[in-house]
């Protein structure tokens, strides 16, 4: 019997690359490459069982390929609801109402991340309940297991490996096999539980002993590994990695729910990635206690009234994706908070983009408050000059390095635990924010957006991407039209 007793039941991050640190739980690219099972042009309405085709040579190793948007404004919907008009009929004999009006568990996060009267993605409550029932059986005897270890990349992209197409559809693979998804007890390759001394581990919150993300997060199951079954870490000695080939992007158990959702089929993967993030990223009570102390000691300003949240991803991101200067973000902040003339001039449809959120704008414009996270210390300096009014700029006063360095070099300098805890607090503060501005080429930004649309009940809140020409909606706000993150 393999079970455990008693299941545990930014900030301004100029010092680290948060897009890596909680956004490799988004895509690693190690191991045997998958073979494409259909033409990418068929993604729009065909059953989405595709896997990554041949990697783009311009994409850095370990990163998910990103579709770069065309120039021009992104179309705004005439009206918006995160809960689409559902099919009132049945699918396979089940009424769509089964998936609706199921409470979304908060489970690990403080209540202040939630929007009063907000909405989650369609079927989130049902999906989260299913995942918990599957992963926490009353008896682990005779259960089969799939272990998923982590590798040398950021925590954010780690999370999304669990949802991405092969070889990263590990959680979907486990569900379709009827197996329990587990983090290994000996997650030896995970850099975010390693101590500064060779062979040592960090001091986990609450004093628990773990080399997996259970050092910081709640357990993903009531069962424990038996040493049998597939184990994926992204190295040659993985067990059973050939079984992962051909895994569907979205678990079969959710296909009926998604047909009821009326989300376009080529966006089902986005829904699934959000559900994966909501289930896996659940801070332990000890972690929350330490985050509260970190917040008291490092937060400059108050998260009160209405707050526009944003993360400016710089760091070493320029190796793999286009990087936007702070002034590009500032145009969008000004447009949202006080109608920036530059955005209106370049983007004739700009005012129409904000129309679905007109009830949220008065509070944001009255408060004039920005919460800003970044891995670039110069961003805060620029923001301080632009938001000079008292209390208008909120950020975390943490260690930051002026020189851009590879992520693992930063980890050695600052320590894994410091980086993870600062990242988790940044994540919480961005979840608390009333609106969100980021860039979808960052795994970190996508992780934040996914948790906002599920746990935080902010799928009906404003979420925009920075673009050199015109801002763009995330996929929900765009009604399923193409977005920079086409996967």
Beta strands, then each sheet from edge to edge (+ up, - down):
strand 1: 90-91
strand 2: 94-95
strand 3: 145-148
strand 4: 180-182
strand 5: 231-232
strand 6: 299-300
strand 7: 308-312
strand 8: 370-374
strand 9: 393-396
strand 10: 435-438
strand 11: 463-465
strand 12: 472-473
sheet 1: 1+ 2-
sheet 2: 4+ 3+ 5+
sheet 3: 6+ 9- 8- 7- 10- 11- 12+
end
